[in-house]
Amino acid sequence: MINTANSSIRYHGKIAEYGTYSRLHAEMAEDIDDVIFDGGPLRVFKGDRLVIIDCTQGNKVIYDGRILAHGGYTSLPATWVS
């Protein structure tokens, strides 16, 4: 994890052992395709799967399923989510 304000490394280790990410299932904790955090819920993408974690609710998993099944992503082309 990099602090974008000064480019220093804040955390270097296994993702499943770091705070918010400790809620990820074992199969989601490796080879992640992308992580988006824009101040709202954290979104973790892997293959056609999406896990959304609400950091304001004690890192509660609020969605775990196919990307295209989530309302915000239903209009994506199928080739974008595999």
C-alpha positions as CSV (number, residue, x, y, z in Angstrom):
1,M,0.0,0.0,0.0
2,I,1.4,3.3,-1.1
3,N,0.7,6.7,0.5
4,T,0.0,8.8,-2.6
5,A,0.8,12.1,-0.8
6,N,4.5,11.3,-0.5
7,S,5.0,8.0,-2.4
8,S,6.1,6.2,0.8
9,I,5.2,2.6,1.4
10,R,2.6,2.3,4.2
11,Y,2.2,-1.5,4.1
12,H,4.1,-4.3,2.4
13,G,2.8,-7.8,3.0
14,K,-0.1,-10.2,2.3
15,I,-3.3,-8.4,1.4
16,A,-5.4,-10.8,3.5
17,E,-3.5,-9.6,6.6
18,Y,-4.3,-5.9,6.2
19,G,-7.3,-4.3,7.9
20,T,-10.1,-3.9,5.4
21,Y,-8.8,-6.7,3.2
22,S,-8.9,-9.3,6.0
23,R,-12.6,-9.8,5.1
24,L,-11.8,-11.1,1.6
25,H,-12.3,-14.8,1.0
26,A,-9.1,-16.7,0.5
27,E,-9.6,-17.1,-3.2
28,M,-10.0,-13.3,-3.6
29,A,-6.9,-12.5,-1.7
30,E,-4.5,-13.5,-4.5
31,D,-4.1,-12.4,-8.1
32,I,-6.5,-9.5,-7.7
33,D,-7.2,-7.6,-11.0
34,D,-8.1,-4.2,-9.6
35,V,-9.0,-2.4,-6.4
36,I,-11.0,0.8,-6.4
37,F,-11.3,3.1,-3.4
38,D,-12.7,6.5,-4.0
39,G,-13.7,7.4,-0.5
40,G,-16.8,5.3,-0.6
41,P,-17.0,1.5,-0.4
42,L,-13.9,-0.4,-1.4
43,R,-14.3,-2.5,-4.6
44,V,-12.1,-5.5,-5.3
45,F,-12.3,-7.1,-8.7
46,K,-11.0,-10.6,-9.7
47,G,-12.1,-12.3,-13.0
48,D,-15.9,-11.9,-13.2
49,R,-16.2,-11.4,-9.4
50,L,-16.7,-8.3,-7.4
51,V,-16.5,-7.9,-3.6
52,I,-17.6,-4.6,-2.1
53,I,-16.5,-3.7,1.5
54,D,-18.0,-0.8,3.4
55,C,-15.2,0.6,5.5
56,T,-17.6,2.8,7.5
57,Q,-19.5,-0.3,8.8
58,G,-16.5,-2.2,10.3
59,N,-15.3,-3.5,7.0
60,K,-18.6,-5.3,6.3
61,V,-18.9,-7.1,3.0
62,I,-21.9,-5.6,1.4
63,Y,-21.7,-7.4,-2.0
64,D,-20.0,-10.6,-3.1
65,G,-20.9,-11.9,-6.6
66,R,-20.6,-11.5,-10.3
67,I,-19.7,-8.1,-11.5
68,L,-22.5,-8.0,-14.1
69,A,-25.0,-8.9,-11.5
70,H,-24.3,-5.7,-9.5
71,G,-26.6,-2.9,-10.4
72,G,-23.8,-0.4,-11.1
73,Y,-22.0,-2.6,-13.6
74,T,-24.9,-4.3,-15.6
75,S,-24.2,-2.3,-18.7
76,L,-20.5,-3.2,-19.0
77,P,-19.6,-5.4,-22.0
78,A,-19.0,-9.0,-21.0
79,T,-15.4,-8.8,-22.3
80,W,-14.6,-6.3,-19.7
81,V,-15.3,-8.6,-16.8
82,S,-13.4,-11.8,-17.5
